[in-house]
């Protein structure tokens, strides 16, 4: 099965006010999950190994539901979860690893076990859009915190 690896840097440290606690923890996922033009109305995540995940997204007026389960967890550094779209039998595996670097945080994303026949470039495009949304979300949070 196909897979992809992607690295992304954001100018924020993995701290309670940076890339981990506010952005990769479920409370804020509806705010940034997915491309800007795709609304996420539900992001339910039991943040524990074995915990269930569910996202409801609305691309082009449709409803797309993504299910998963937490496989490994080491906040604020690591989140590994399965992903399966409604109507699909195949389950992919997503690893998000955060590392503090001089300019902020390096997020390594590994998406493995892509569905048979899937184009890894399409998954990469989707993740790039989601991570761009995450960066915008983090910048807004920092601005909001500075205004307080």
Secondary structure, DSSP 8 states (H G I E B T S, - for coil): ---EEEEEEESS-SSTTTTTTTTSSGGGHHHHSS-TTSEEEEEEE--STT-EEEEEEEGGG--EEEEEEEEEEETTTEEEEEEEETT----EEEEEEEEEETTEEEEEEEEES--TT--HHHHHHHHHHHHHHHHHHHHHHHHHHHH-
